[in-house]
Amino acid sequence: MRRGTFTRAVRKGIPAELRPRVWWHCSGAAQKREHAEAVGKRGSYRRFFDASEKPIDGALDQTGIVEATYETLQSWIVNGEVGKVAHDIEKDLTRTFPTNANFEGEEGLTITNSLDAGASFPCLGSSSYLGLASMRRVLLAYSLRNTVVGYCQSMNFLCAILLLHYEEEEHAFWVLAALIEDILPDDYFTPSMLGSRTDNAVFQVGPDESSCGARSSKESHALLSVAALPAKACLRWKLPRIYHHCEALSIPVEPITCSWFLCAFVNTLPLRIVLRVWDILFHEGSKVIFRVALAVLSLREDDILGTNDFQTVYDILRKPASPGEAPSSELLVQETVPSLLCPAVDA
């Protein structure tokens, strides 16, 4: 299938039964697993120290990635090779979709192949057990793989969505790795969160000199060199009425969009829309994040401009697709991909 044809098919929506397979191949997760297995077979492990100063065996590259298999990472967990990050993960486990049955208990819930249309977060895998234990294993393993990131809040939500799609948690692990390391921009989840803060600043006002004045030289350089994020794609350029309305009401947009970007719209949009967004994200990359954010705000522009009440506008921005007001996934995709926001698809 030609790329243009495939892109159009993805934008129309991936069938639920094919979604895990498409995400797996589009994300590059398969190649990541194969590479880790190849490194293991070469025996190119060496000693290094993690953030807790505990020695671990692994092939550590210049990016801080330990190229070890999922099985190896799990063996390190069993041997107690995790540091203080385990405490941070533990605190977030029960906060992740607490009303979803799959994550209510330590052992989870047997899930079926059927899609429960009435559920907030439907079960999509084959008969298997999901739950806090699976999420804990995946997040701990990733904290050992990526020594720079370790663990960051919001990764638990990304992990949970993936666990609801893959009957084998190893598949969820490798797709999570691809999402953090290859698809979302650099430094989204590092302790400095420079990538996330840069994207939020660029999204709101654009990468100009005035937006960098109060920042460090490193941050300013980052803001001024974001070639992939043209100024015309920013809120001030694309939706100036919303931008100036929020400025007039002194409503901080950046803290709100930070949650949108870090969670890839999980907890912001209804699940059926989140999955459509992720379909396009895995295929077309992180540029989709800005396009969807602009599309969501565009759909709520009349509501935002129709009130001068700070709390009302803030609530709309915080939950732009509240129950009964959520735009359909088809309308959102239509708003996301036109030529105004997205380049033409080659035939």
Disulfide bonds with the S-S distance in Angstrom:
none
